[in-house]
């Protein structure tokens, strides 16, 4: 449940409307992810935060993206995306 709240805050920081946030959080994929206990919400929030803070706070963005690199497929993807 904490991951769900973290993702809601990250989506709100992207200036999405409450309706759009509710649609994302109540989608079938989100409900399935929540019920199975996966950490996809947490990784999504870290990715949003990392890209949002990339220009203003590069150190903090690097820490967030570094936390995402716990998953090996994402660790290989982000160096390419940041070029």
C-alpha positions as CSV (number, residue, x, y, z in Angstrom):
1,X,0.0,0.0,0.0
2,X,2.9,2.3,0.7
3,X,4.1,1.9,-3.0
4,X,0.6,3.0,-4.1
5,X,0.9,6.2,-2.1
6,X,4.4,6.9,-3.3
7,X,3.2,6.5,-6.9
8,X,0.2,8.8,-6.3
9,X,2.5,11.5,-5.0
10,X,4.9,11.1,-8.0
11,X,2.0,11.3,-10.4
12,X,0.6,14.4,-8.6
13,X,4.1,16.1,-9.0
14,X,3.7,15.6,-12.7
15,X,0.7,17.8,-12.5
16,X,-1.8,15.2,-13.6
17,X,-5.4,15.7,-12.7
18,X,-7.0,13.7,-9.9
19,X,-9.1,11.9,-12.4
20,X,-6.1,10.7,-14.3
21,X,-4.3,9.6,-11.2
22,X,-7.4,7.7,-10.1
23,X,-7.6,6.0,-13.5
24,X,-3.9,5.0,-13.3
25,X,-4.2,3.7,-9.8
26,X,-7.5,1.8,-10.4
27,X,-6.5,0.2,-13.7
28,X,-6.6,-3.6,-13.9
29,X,-2.8,-3.8,-14.2
30,X,-2.4,-1.6,-11.1
31,X,-4.8,-3.7,-9.1
32,X,-3.1,-6.9,-10.2
33,X,0.3,-5.5,-9.3
34,X,-1.0,-4.4,-5.9
35,X,-2.6,-7.7,-5.1
36,X,0.5,-9.7,-6.1
37,X,2.8,-7.5,-4.0
38,X,5.1,-6.4,-6.7
39,X,7.3,-3.3,-6.4
40,X,6.4,-1.9,-9.8
41,X,4.8,1.2,-8.2
42,X,7.9,2.0,-6.2
43,X,10.1,1.7,-9.3
44,X,7.8,3.8,-11.3
45,X,7.8,6.5,-8.7
46,X,11.6,6.4,-8.5
47,X,11.8,6.7,-12.3
48,X,9.4,9.7,-12.4
49,X,11.3,11.3,-9.6
50,X,14.6,10.8,-11.2
51,X,13.6,12.3,-14.5
52,X,11.7,15.1,-12.8
53,X,14.8,16.2,-10.7
54,X,17.3,15.5,-13.4
55,X,17.8,19.2,-14.3
56,X,17.3,20.9,-10.9
57,X,18.9,18.4,-8.5
58,X,21.2,16.1,-10.4
59,X,22.6,14.4,-7.3
60,X,19.2,13.5,-5.9
61,X,18.1,12.3,-9.4
62,X,21.2,10.1,-9.6
63,X,20.4,8.6,-6.2
64,X,16.8,7.8,-7.3
65,X,17.9,6.3,-10.6
66,X,20.6,4.4,-8.8
67,X,17.9,2.9,-6.6
68,X,16.0,1.8,-9.7
69,X,19.1,0.0,-10.9
70,X,18.5,-2.8,-8.4
71,X,16.6,-4.5,-11.2
72,X,19.2,-5.6,-13.8
73,X,17.1,-4.9,-16.9
74,X,16.5,-1.3,-15.7
75,X,20.2,-1.0,-14.8
76,X,21.1,-1.7,-18.4
77,X,18.4,0.6,-19.8
78,X,19.0,3.9,-17.9
79,X,22.5,4.7,-19.0
80,X,21.2,4.6,-22.6
81,X,18.2,6.8,-21.7
82,X,20.3,9.4,-20.0
83,X,22.6,10.1,-22.9
